[in-house]
């Protein structure tokens, strides 16, 4: 389980680094556009690609840190035992099936993109769009790993309380 935590932490740190680069790029792009009336399609697409990296790779880290969407006004009022039960049920019934479905559905989508060496359709746009699309199954593979770790952790804590 420590291995999964370490992998998720590394992915989260990488995502945070990419976010910092994204912020600098947006500041540069906005400054160039509004002060110097210049711009670049490639820079704007790079912003979107970096945003994709941050979001896709940040999902597993958000799950690990408990920063994901949850109705906390109810959840926080439950006992720790009930919280662990809810965590196990929601991960097993929702997170894992949806993650496996996304991996399954995205496989052909990503494969086709690789086979075509998909690139931007805009003049001056970025090549290698297929690399960004490959983040879809990769990100949800990380989610599956972290979700399994969360289930095991919640189950262990639940058994310890019994």
N, CA, C and O atoms as a DFTB+ gen file, in Angstrom:
648 C
 N C O
     1  1       0.823      -1.197       0.000
     2  2       0.000       0.000       0.000
     3  2       0.866       1.259       0.000
     4  3       0.484       2.281      -0.569
     5  1       2.017       1.179       0.633
     6  2       2.915       2.327       0.631
     7  2       3.400       2.641      -0.778
     8  3       3.618       3.801      -1.126
     9  1       3.569       1.587      -1.592
    10  2       3.990       1.789      -2.969
    11  2       2.945       2.602      -3.739
    12  3       3.287       3.536      -4.464
    13  1       1.682       2.244      -3.576
    14  2       0.603       2.970      -4.266
    15  2       0.567       4.410      -3.779
    16  3       0.425       5.327      -4.588
    17  1       0.691       4.627      -2.474
    18  2       0.720       6.000      -1.945
    19  2       1.877       6.792      -2.539
    20  3       1.723       7.964      -2.883
    21  1       3.029       6.152      -2.657
    22  2       4.214       6.823      -3.200
    23  2       3.991       7.195      -4.668
    24  3       4.309       8.307      -5.090
    25  1       3.444       6.255      -5.436
    26  2       3.164       6.527      -6.851
    27  2       2.170       7.680      -6.977
    28  3       2.368       8.592      -7.780
    29  1       1.110       7.635      -6.188
    30  2       0.100       8.699      -6.239
    31  2       0.688      10.037      -5.821
    32  3       0.374      11.066      -6.418
    33  1       1.533      10.031      -4.808
    34  2       2.197      11.273      -4.388
    35  2       3.084      11.830      -5.502
    36  3       3.087      13.035      -5.751
    37  1       3.832      10.960      -6.165
    38  2       4.694      11.407      -7.262
    39  2       3.875      11.978      -8.422
    40  3       4.246      12.991      -9.015
    41  1       2.774      11.326      -8.731
    42  2       1.889      11.821      -9.786
    43  2       1.302      13.179      -9.372
    44  3       1.184      14.084     -10.199
    45  1       0.938      13.315      -8.093
    46  2       0.417      14.582      -7.590
    47  2       1.455      15.691      -7.629
    48  3       1.134      16.827      -7.978
    49  1       2.691      15.377      -7.276
    50  2       3.772      16.371      -7.329
    51  2       4.033      16.799      -8.769
    52  3       4.214      17.983      -9.055
    53  1       4.048      15.818      -9.672
    54  2       4.226      16.143     -11.090
    55  2       3.095      17.041     -11.581
    56  3       3.332      18.006     -12.308
    57  1       1.874      16.722     -11.184
    58  2       0.715      17.520     -11.575
    59  2       0.830      18.947     -11.035
    60  3       0.489      19.903     -11.732
    61  1       1.303      19.092      -9.811
    62  2       1.485      20.427      -9.217
    63  2       2.561      21.212      -9.966
    64  3       2.414      22.415     -10.185
    65  1       3.632      20.541     -10.357
    66  2       4.690      21.184     -11.136
    67  2       4.136      21.666     -12.475
    68  3       4.405      22.792     -12.893
    69  1       3.366      20.815     -13.144
    70  2       2.764      21.187     -14.428
    71  2       1.817      22.377     -14.232
    72  3       1.744      23.261     -15.086
    73  1       1.102      22.395     -13.119
    74  2       0.211      23.524     -12.835
    75  2       0.998      24.822     -12.704
    76  3       0.557      25.860     -13.198
    77  1       2.146      24.781     -12.052
    78  2       2.983      25.975     -11.918
    79  2       3.450      26.461     -13.295
    80  3       3.442      27.661     -13.572
    81  1       3.856      25.520     -14.151
    82  2       4.263      25.878     -15.510
    83  2       3.081      26.465     -16.265
    84  3       3.236      27.439     -17.002
    85  1       1.906      25.882     -16.086
    86  2       0.690      26.381     -16.738
    87  2       0.395      27.823     -16.327
    88  3       0.063      28.652     -17.174
    89  1       0.510      28.122     -15.059
    90  2       0.253      29.483     -14.582
    91  2       1.217      30.469     -15.240
    92  3       0.803      31.535     -15.696
    93  1       2.487      30.117     -15.289
    94  2       3.479      30.995     -15.928
    95  2       3.179      31.178     -17.413
    96  3       3.311      32.279     -17.947
    97  1       2.782      30.110     -18.069
    98  2       2.462      30.175     -19.492
    99  2       1.248      31.060     -19.745
   100  3       1.243      31.843     -20.696
   101  1       0.226      30.948     -18.913
   102  2      -0.974      31.775     -19.080
   103  2      -0.636      33.250     -18.859
   104  3      -1.116      34.114     -19.593
   105  1       0.180      33.537     -17.857
   106  2       0.596      34.927     -17.612
   107  2       1.362      35.468     -18.820
   108  3       1.109      36.583     -19.277
   109  1       2.294      34.674     -19.329
   110  2       3.056      35.093     -20.507
   111  2       2.144      35.316     -21.703
   112  3       2.244      36.335     -22.387
   113  1       1.252      34.361     -21.952
   114  2       0.362      34.437     -23.113
   115  2      -0.568      35.646     -23.011
   116  3      -0.758      36.368     -23.990
   117  1      -1.141      35.865     -21.837
   118  2      -2.046      37.009     -21.660
   119  2      -1.289      38.327     -21.809
   120  3      -1.792      39.269     -22.421
   121  1      -0.092      38.390     -21.256
   122  2       0.716      39.607     -21.372
   123  2       1.063      39.875     -22.831
   124  3       0.935      41.004     -23.305
   125  1       1.498      38.851     -23.537
   126  2       1.844      39.012     -24.953
   127  2       0.637      39.422     -25.781
   128  3       0.753      40.249     -26.685
   129  1      -0.498      38.858     -25.481
   130  2      -1.701      39.137     -26.266
   131  2      -2.229      40.550     -26.020
   132  3      -2.568      41.258     -26.968
   133  1      -2.301      40.965     -24.749
   134  2      -2.942      42.240     -24.439
   135  2      -1.989      43.428     -24.452
   136  3      -2.420      44.550     -24.714
   137  1      -0.724      43.215     -24.179
   138  2       0.218      44.332     -24.188
   139  2       0.940      44.487     -25.520
   140  3       1.275      45.601     -25.924
   141  1       1.179      43.369     -26.199
   142  2       1.966      43.424     -27.424
   143  2       1.194      42.962     -28.659
   144  3       1.754      42.897     -29.753
   145  1      -0.072      42.646     -28.488
   146  2      -0.951      42.214     -29.588
   147  2      -0.370      41.063     -30.405
   148  3      -0.524      41.011     -31.625
   149  1       0.293      40.150     -29.718
   150  2       0.796      38.953     -30.388
   151  2       0.222      37.733     -29.684
   152  3      -0.171      37.791     -28.518
   153  1       0.184      36.666     -30.395
   154  2      -0.326      35.441     -29.793
   155  2       0.117      34.252     -30.610
   156  3       0.672      34.390     -31.700
   157  1      -0.135      33.100     -30.070
   158  2       0.289      31.880     -30.738
   159  2      -0.749      30.792     -30.502
   160  3      -1.150      30.525     -29.369
   161  1      -1.169      30.179     -31.583
   162  2      -2.096      29.053     -31.473
   163  2      -1.438      27.924     -30.695
   164  3      -2.074      27.269     -29.869
   165  1      -0.160      27.704     -30.969
   166  2       0.564      26.625     -30.292
   167  2       0.612      26.860     -28.780
   168  3       0.440      25.918     -28.007
   169  1       0.844      28.106     -28.350
   170  2       0.866      28.386     -26.912
   171  2      -0.500      28.172     -26.279
   172  3      -0.602      27.636     -25.176
   173  1      -1.540      28.589     -26.971
   174  2      -2.884      28.386     -26.433
   175  2      -3.212      26.893     -26.342
   176  3      -3.819      26.455     -25.365
   177  1      -2.823      26.123     -27.336
   178  2      -3.046      24.679     -27.268
   179  2      -2.196      24.039     -26.177
   180  3      -2.634      23.098     -25.514
   181  1      -0.987      24.546     -25.992
   182  2      -0.133      24.027     -24.932
   183  2      -0.783      24.267     -23.568
   184  3      -0.683      23.428     -22.672
   185  1      -1.446      25.411     -23.415
   186  2      -2.175      25.676     -22.164
   187  2      -3.227      24.607     -21.926
   188  3      -3.356      24.091     -20.816
   189  1      -3.984      24.275     -22.974
   190  2      -5.018      23.243     -22.836
   191  2      -4.408      21.879     -22.542
   192  3      -4.945      21.111     -21.743
   193  1      -3.299      21.583     -23.182
   194  2      -2.643      20.287     -22.949
   195  2      -2.128      20.201     -21.511
   196  3      -2.273      19.164     -20.863
   197  1      -1.537      21.270     -21.015
   198  2      -1.062      21.275     -19.628
   199  2      -2.233      21.177     -18.655
   200  3      -2.148      20.495     -17.633
   201  1      -3.317      21.858     -18.978
   202  2      -4.525      21.767     -18.151
   203  2      -5.027      20.321     -18.118
   204  3      -5.425      19.821     -17.065
   205  1      -5.006      19.660     -19.263
   206  2      -5.405      18.240     -19.329
   207  2      -4.537      17.394     -18.411
   208  3      -5.043      16.542     -17.680
   209  1      -3.233      17.626     -18.449
   210  2      -2.315      16.864     -17.604
   211  2      -2.641      17.075     -16.131
   212  3      -2.706      16.117     -15.361
   213  1      -2.844      18.331     -15.740
   214  2      -3.140      18.650     -14.337
   215  2      -4.414      17.951     -13.875
   216  3      -4.437      17.321     -12.818
   217  1      -5.454      18.065     -14.661
   218  2      -6.740      17.481     -14.272
   219  2      -6.673      15.956     -14.264
   220  3      -7.046      15.323     -13.276
   221  1      -6.207      15.373     -15.345
   222  2      -6.220      13.909     -15.454
   223  2      -5.321      13.251     -14.409
   224  3      -5.705      12.254     -13.796
   225  1      -4.130      13.804     -14.206
   226  2      -3.220      13.180     -13.257
   227  2      -3.528      13.577     -11.816
   228  3      -3.039      12.947     -10.878
   229  1      -4.332      14.614     -11.640
   230  2      -4.690      15.043     -10.296
   231  2      -5.848      14.267      -9.680
   232  3      -6.096      14.382      -8.480
   233  1      -6.560      13.479     -10.481
   234  2      -7.742      12.773      -9.978
   235  2      -7.372      11.768      -8.889
   236  3      -7.998      11.749      -7.830
   237  1      -6.376      10.945      -9.133
   238  2      -5.979       9.933      -8.145
   239  2      -5.457      10.597      -6.873
   240  3      -5.723      10.127      -5.767
   241  1      -4.716      11.687      -7.033
   242  2      -4.187      12.400      -5.866
   243  2      -5.338      13.000      -5.043
   244  3      -5.304      12.983      -3.813
   245  1      -6.344      13.525      -5.731
   246  2      -7.509      14.068      -5.025
   247  2      -8.222      12.969      -4.244
   248  3      -8.681      13.205      -3.126
   249  1      -8.318      11.783      -4.812
   250  2      -8.927      10.651      -4.120
   251  2      -8.115      10.296      -2.873
   252  3      -8.680      10.061      -1.805
   253  1      -6.814      10.258      -3.011
   254  2      -5.933       9.917      -1.890
   255  2      -6.077      10.920      -0.751
   256  3      -6.112      10.538       0.419
   257  1      -6.160      12.193      -1.091
   258  2      -6.205      13.252      -0.084
   259  2      -7.618      13.564       0.414
   260  3      -7.799      14.429       1.271
   261  1      -8.616      12.861      -0.122
   262  2      -9.996      13.109       0.296
   263  2     -10.526      14.440      -0.202
   264  3     -11.443      15.010       0.390
   265  1      -9.949      14.937      -1.291
   266  2     -10.350      16.229      -1.845
   267  2     -11.350      16.070      -2.991
   268  3     -11.619      17.024      -3.721
   269  1     -11.891      14.880      -3.144
   270  2     -12.834      14.609      -4.215
   271  2     -14.238      15.078      -3.808
   272  3     -14.464      15.495      -2.672
   273  1     -15.155      15.000      -4.742
   274  2     -16.523      15.446      -4.497
   275  2     -17.220      14.471      -3.551
   276  3     -17.231      13.260      -3.768
   277  1     -17.790      15.030      -2.516
   278  2     -18.521      14.226      -1.542
   279  2     -19.452      15.192      -0.810
   280  3     -19.147      16.379      -0.703
   281  1     -20.547      14.712      -0.321
   282  2     -21.477      15.559       0.409
   283  2     -21.017      15.594       1.869
   284  3     -21.512      14.844       2.711
   285  1     -20.068      16.473       2.144
   286  2     -19.428      16.520       3.457
   287  2     -20.363      16.939       4.585
   288  3     -20.116      16.603       5.743
   289  1     -21.432      17.665       4.268
   290  2     -22.324      18.091       5.359
   291  2     -22.995      16.885       6.018
   292  3     -23.357      16.941       7.193
   293  1     -23.159      15.803       5.267
   294  2     -23.691      14.574       5.849
   295  2     -22.563      13.655       6.315
   296  3     -22.599      13.117       7.422
   297  1     -21.585      13.490       5.470
   298  2     -20.481      12.560       5.718
   299  2     -19.771      12.876       7.041
   300  3     -19.475      11.968       7.817
   301  1     -19.502      14.142       7.294
   302  2     -18.780      14.542       8.508
   303  2     -19.565      14.237       9.787
   304  3     -18.971      14.107      10.858
   305  1     -20.873      14.124       9.687
   306  2     -21.710      13.851      10.864
   307  2     -21.794      12.363      11.204
   308  3     -22.238      11.988      12.289
   309  1     -21.360      11.522      10.263
   310  2     -21.393      10.081      10.500
   311  2     -20.228       9.658      11.380
   312  3     -19.207      10.342      11.463
   313  1     -20.402       8.519      12.033
   314  2     -19.305       7.955      12.823
   315  2     -18.194       7.514      11.873
   316  3     -18.424       7.336      10.677
   317  1     -16.994       7.340      12.413
   318  2     -15.859       6.879      11.598
   319  2     -16.179       5.531      10.952
   320  3     -15.820       5.288       9.800
   321  1     -16.849       4.664      11.693
   322  2     -17.221       3.353      11.170
   323  2     -18.111       3.504       9.938
   324  3     -17.879       2.872       8.908
   325  1     -19.133       4.353      10.061
   326  2     -20.050       4.572       8.938
   327  2     -19.319       5.240       7.767
   328  3     -19.615       4.937       6.611
   329  1     -18.380       6.131       8.042
   330  2     -17.605       6.760       6.973
   331  2     -16.802       5.718       6.199
   332  3     -16.736       5.769       4.971
   333  1     -16.194       4.777       6.912
   334  2     -15.433       3.723       6.236
   335  2     -16.348       2.842       5.389
   336  3     -15.987       2.454       4.278
   337  1     -17.526       2.530       5.912
   338  2     -18.495       1.724       5.155
   339  2     -18.921       2.465       3.891
   340  3     -18.974       1.874       2.812
   341  1     -19.220       3.743       4.019
   342  2     -19.620       4.554       2.859
   343  2     -18.487       4.621       1.847
   344  3     -18.720       4.507       0.644
   345  1     -17.255       4.806       2.329
   346  2     -16.105       4.852       1.417
   347  2     -15.973       3.552       0.632
   348  3     -15.772       3.577      -0.582
   349  1     -16.084       2.434       1.310
   350  2     -15.960       1.132       0.638
   351  2     -17.069       0.957      -0.396
   352  3     -16.805       0.580      -1.538
   353  1     -18.295       1.228      -0.001
   354  2     -19.434       1.040      -0.909
   355  2     -19.324       1.944      -2.127
   356  3     -19.522       1.484      -3.252
   357  1     -19.013       3.221      -1.925
   358  2     -18.955       4.149      -3.068
   359  2     -17.806       3.821      -4.011
   360  3     -17.938       3.957      -5.228
   361  1     -16.684       3.391      -3.453
   362  2     -15.560       3.038      -4.324
   363  2     -15.870       1.771      -5.111
   364  3     -15.628       1.708      -6.317
   365  1     -16.405       0.763      -4.427
   366  2     -16.684      -0.513      -5.101
   367  2     -17.822      -0.385      -6.113
   368  3     -17.760      -0.980      -7.188
   369  1     -18.853       0.381      -5.782
   370  2     -20.019       0.471      -6.670
   371  2     -19.931       1.572      -7.722
   372  3     -20.599       1.495      -8.753
   373  1     -19.112       2.596      -7.472
   374  2     -19.071       3.723      -8.403
   375  2     -17.681       3.996      -8.977
   376  3     -17.503       3.986     -10.195
   377  1     -16.712       4.236      -8.126
   378  2     -15.389       4.655      -8.606
   379  2     -14.741       3.576      -9.462
   380  3     -14.295       3.858     -10.574
   381  1     -14.682       2.360      -8.967
   382  2     -14.023       1.294      -9.732
   383  2     -14.756       0.959     -11.030
   384  3     -14.111       0.891     -12.077
   385  1     -16.079       0.745     -11.011
   386  2     -16.752       0.446     -12.290
   387  2     -16.623       1.566     -13.322
   388  3     -16.397       1.298     -14.502
   389  1     -16.766       2.813     -12.887
   390  2     -16.644       3.930     -13.831
   391  2     -15.213       4.022     -14.363
   392  3     -15.005       4.272     -15.550
   393  1     -14.246       3.822     -13.499
   394  2     -12.846       3.873     -13.940
   395  2     -12.543       2.776     -14.949
   396  3     -11.915       3.030     -15.977
   397  1     -12.989       1.550     -14.659
   398  2     -12.780       0.455     -15.608
   399  2     -13.505       0.719     -16.924
   400  3     -12.983       0.407     -17.994
   401  1     -14.696       1.289     -16.849
   402  2     -15.442       1.614     -18.068
   403  2     -14.699       2.656     -18.904
   404  3     -14.606       2.522     -20.124
   405  1     -14.178       3.682     -18.257
   406  2     -13.446       4.720     -18.982
   407  2     -12.182       4.141     -19.615
   408  3     -11.857       4.467     -20.756
   409  1     -11.475       3.292     -18.889
   410  2     -10.280       2.653     -19.458
   411  2     -10.667       1.823     -20.679
   412  3     -10.019       1.901     -21.723
   413  1     -11.714       1.037     -20.541
   414  2     -12.166       0.166     -21.629
   415  2     -12.605       0.973     -22.858
   416  3     -12.197       0.677     -23.981
   417  1     -13.426       1.978     -22.634
   418  2     -13.965       2.770     -23.741
   419  2     -12.877       3.619     -24.401
   420  3     -12.900       3.829     -25.614
   421  1     -11.937       4.099     -23.608
   422  2     -10.912       4.987     -24.168
   423  2      -9.821       4.234     -24.917
   424  3      -9.082       4.840     -25.692
   425  1      -9.707       2.948     -24.708
   426  2      -8.625       2.185     -25.331
   427  2      -8.624       2.340     -26.856
   428  3      -7.605       2.726     -27.429
   429  1      -9.738       2.049     -27.515
   430  2      -9.801       2.169     -28.978
   431  2      -9.649       3.615     -29.432
   432  3      -9.034       3.891     -30.462
   433  1     -10.208       4.524     -28.661
   434  2     -10.108       5.958     -28.946
   435  2      -8.642       6.387     -28.980
   436  3      -8.213       7.078     -29.904
   437  1      -7.886       5.977     -27.977
   438  2      -6.471       6.334     -27.881
   439  2      -5.663       5.585     -28.946
   440  3      -4.777       6.160     -29.577
   441  1      -5.972       4.313     -29.139
   442  2      -5.262       3.522     -30.146
   443  2      -5.411       4.139     -31.536
   444  3      -4.429       4.250     -32.270
   445  1      -6.624       4.540     -31.901
   446  2      -6.855       5.166     -33.195
   447  2      -6.061       6.470     -33.318
   448  3      -5.509       6.777     -34.374
   449  1      -6.014       7.222     -32.228
   450  2      -5.263       8.472     -32.230
   451  2      -3.770       8.214     -32.453
   452  3      -3.112       8.956     -33.182
   453  1      -3.234       7.152     -31.820
   454  2      -1.828       6.784     -32.020
   455  2      -1.576       6.317     -33.454
   456  3      -0.578       6.688     -34.073
   457  1      -2.486       5.503     -33.969
   458  2      -2.317       4.987     -35.329
   459  2      -2.306       6.110     -36.359
   460  3      -1.588       6.036     -37.356
   461  1      -3.095       7.144     -36.120
   462  2      -3.171       8.280     -37.042
   463  2      -2.113       9.339     -36.745
   464  3      -1.977      10.316     -37.481
   465  1      -1.364       9.137     -35.656
   466  2      -0.429      10.161     -35.180
   467  2      -1.143      11.520     -35.144
   468  3      -0.673      12.515     -35.695
   469  1      -2.282      11.512     -34.478
   470  2      -3.168      12.673     -34.448
   471  2      -2.440      13.919     -33.975
   472  3      -1.630      13.891     -33.049
   473  1      -2.759      14.996     -34.643
   474  2      -2.186      16.305     -34.307
   475  2      -3.290      17.344     -34.370
   476  3      -4.426      17.031     -34.727
   477  1      -2.966      18.551     -34.032
   478  2      -3.944      19.628     -34.074
   479  2      -4.402      19.870     -35.501
   480  3      -3.622      19.749     -36.446
   481  1      -5.661      20.208     -35.647
   482  2      -6.184      20.540     -36.977
   483  2      -5.977      22.020     -37.297
   484  3      -6.189      22.445     -38.432
   485  1      -5.569      22.798     -36.310
   486  2      -5.316      24.229     -36.520
   487  2      -3.931      24.450     -37.107
   488  3      -2.967      23.776     -36.744
   489  1      -3.853      25.411     -38.025
   490  2      -2.544      25.799     -38.545
   491  2      -1.736      26.391     -37.395
   492  3      -2.230      27.252     -36.668
   493  1      -0.539      25.949     -37.235
   494  2       0.284      26.442     -36.132
   495  2       0.019      25.723     -34.825
   496  3       0.598      26.065     -33.794
   497  1      -0.862      24.720     -34.862
   498  2      -1.179      23.964     -33.653
   499  2      -0.111      22.940     -33.335
   500  3       0.861      22.785     -34.075
   501  1      -0.298      22.253     -32.243
   502  2       0.700      21.307     -31.759
   503  2       0.534      19.918     -32.369
   504  3      -0.584      19.464     -32.613
   505  1       1.653      19.255     -32.609
   506  2       1.580      17.835     -32.991
   507  2       1.411      16.997     -31.722
   508  3       1.327      17.543     -30.622
   509  1       1.365      15.734     -31.869
   510  2       1.367      14.789     -30.745
   511  2       0.124      14.851     -29.856
   512  3       0.222      14.623     -28.650
   513  1      -1.035      15.154     -30.429
   514  2      -2.265      15.150     -29.638
   515  2      -2.535      13.765     -29.072
   516  3      -3.156      13.629     -28.018
   517  1      -2.072      12.747     -29.767
   518  2      -2.281      11.370     -29.314
   519  2      -1.640      11.121     -27.947
   520  3      -2.128      10.291     -27.181
   521  1      -0.571      11.820     -27.640
   522  2       0.057      11.657     -26.324
   523  2      -0.855      12.173     -25.211
   524  3      -0.964      11.556     -24.151
   525  1      -1.498      13.288     -25.458
   526  2      -2.417      13.842     -24.459
   527  2      -3.611      12.910     -24.278
   528  3      -4.066      12.693     -23.155
   529  1      -4.117      12.362     -25.377
   530  2      -5.258      11.445     -25.274
   531  2      -4.900      10.177     -24.500
   532  3      -5.765       9.560     -23.879
   533  1      -3.630       9.794     -24.538
   534  2      -3.215       8.594     -23.810
   535  2      -3.304       8.779     -22.298
   536  3      -3.236       7.805     -21.549
   537  1      -3.455      10.010     -21.853
   538  2      -3.624      10.260     -20.421
   539  2      -4.950       9.720     -19.892
   540  3      -5.078       9.471     -18.693
   541  1      -5.926       9.539     -20.756
   542  2      -7.241       9.092     -20.292
   543  2      -7.144       7.712     -19.624
   544  3      -7.481       7.594     -18.446
   545  1      -6.701       6.681     -20.322
   546  2      -6.616       5.384     -19.630
   547  2      -5.542       5.376     -18.541
   548  3      -5.705       4.717     -17.514
   549  1      -4.460       6.095     -18.757
   550  2      -3.394       6.136     -17.751
   551  2      -3.894       6.756     -16.447
   552  3      -3.650       6.220     -15.365
   553  1      -4.581       7.865     -16.553
   554  2      -5.102       8.544     -15.360
   555  2      -6.069       7.651     -14.600
   556  3      -6.035       7.601     -13.370
   557  1      -6.924       6.950     -15.317
   558  2      -7.892       6.102     -14.625
   559  2      -7.276       4.795     -14.130
   560  3      -7.829       4.150     -13.238
   561  1      -6.154       4.405     -14.691
   562  2      -5.400       3.291     -14.099
   563  2      -4.854       3.724     -12.732
   564  3      -4.876       2.949     -11.775
   565  1      -4.369       4.959     -12.651
   566  2      -3.928       5.493     -11.357
   567  2      -5.101       5.581     -10.380
   568  3      -4.940       5.302      -9.192
   569  1      -6.269       5.963     -10.871
   570  2      -7.459       6.037     -10.016
   571  2      -7.811       4.647      -9.490
   572  3      -8.132       4.492      -8.312
   573  1      -7.752       3.641     -10.354
   574  2      -8.044       2.267      -9.927
   575  2      -7.076       1.842      -8.822
   576  3      -7.498       1.293      -7.804
   577  1      -5.793       2.091      -9.019
   578  2      -4.806       1.737      -7.997
   579  2      -5.106       2.424      -6.668
   580  3      -5.113       1.786      -5.615
   581  1      -5.352       3.726      -6.729
   582  2      -5.615       4.472      -5.501
   583  2      -6.940       4.058      -4.878
   584  3      -7.054       4.007      -3.654
   585  1      -7.938       3.764      -5.696
   586  2      -9.229       3.324      -5.172
   587  2      -9.091       1.986      -4.443
   588  3      -9.678       1.795      -3.378
   589  1      -8.327       1.073      -5.009
   590  2      -8.090      -0.208      -4.336
   591  2      -7.371       0.005      -3.012
   592  3      -7.686      -0.644      -2.015
   593  1      -6.425       0.895      -3.007
   594  2      -5.713       1.222      -1.776
   595  2      -6.668       1.813      -0.736
   596  3      -6.572       1.492       0.448
   597  1      -7.576       2.665      -1.172
   598  2      -8.552       3.277      -0.258
   599  2      -9.500       2.227       0.312
   600  3      -9.832       2.272       1.496
   601  1      -9.936       1.286      -0.514
   602  2     -10.820       0.223      -0.040
   603  2     -10.104      -0.628       1.006
   604  3     -10.657      -0.926       2.064
   605  1      -8.873      -1.012       0.696
   606  2      -8.100      -1.823       1.650
   607  2      -7.885      -1.053       2.946
   608  3      -8.038      -1.612       4.032
   609  1      -7.535       0.213       2.843
   610  2      -7.331       1.037       4.036
   611  2      -8.597       1.188       4.861
   612  3      -8.556       1.067       6.085
   613  1      -9.716       1.449       4.210
   614  2     -10.982       1.595       4.930
   615  2     -11.407       0.277       5.560
   616  3     -11.905       0.255       6.686
   617  1     -11.212      -0.818       4.837
   618  2     -11.567      -2.136       5.380
   619  2     -10.704      -2.462       6.601
   620  3     -11.207      -2.975       7.600
   621  1      -9.425      -2.167       6.519
   622  2      -8.514      -2.422       7.654
   623  2      -8.932      -1.600       8.868
   624  3      -8.947      -2.110       9.987
   625  1      -9.266      -0.351       8.657
   626  2      -9.707       0.517       9.769
   627  2     -11.049       0.046      10.320
   628  3     -11.281       0.098      11.528
   629  1     -11.918      -0.407       9.447
   630  2     -13.223      -0.920       9.872
   631  2     -13.057      -2.172      10.712
   632  3     -13.720      -2.310      11.741
   633  1     -12.188      -3.090      10.302
   634  2     -11.933      -4.310      11.070
   635  2     -11.303      -3.989      12.420
   636  3     -11.586      -4.658      13.414
   637  1     -10.452      -2.972      12.461
   638  2      -9.783      -2.596      13.712
   639  2     -10.781      -2.031      14.726
   640  3     -10.569      -2.131      15.934
   641  1     -11.857      -1.444      14.232
   642  2     -12.873      -0.864      15.107
   643  2     -13.828      -1.920      15.646
   644  3     -14.530      -1.675      16.627
   645  1     -13.861      -3.080      15.022
   646  2     -14.813      -4.124      15.435
   647  2     -14.344      -4.853      16.668
   648  3     -15.026      -5.760      17.146
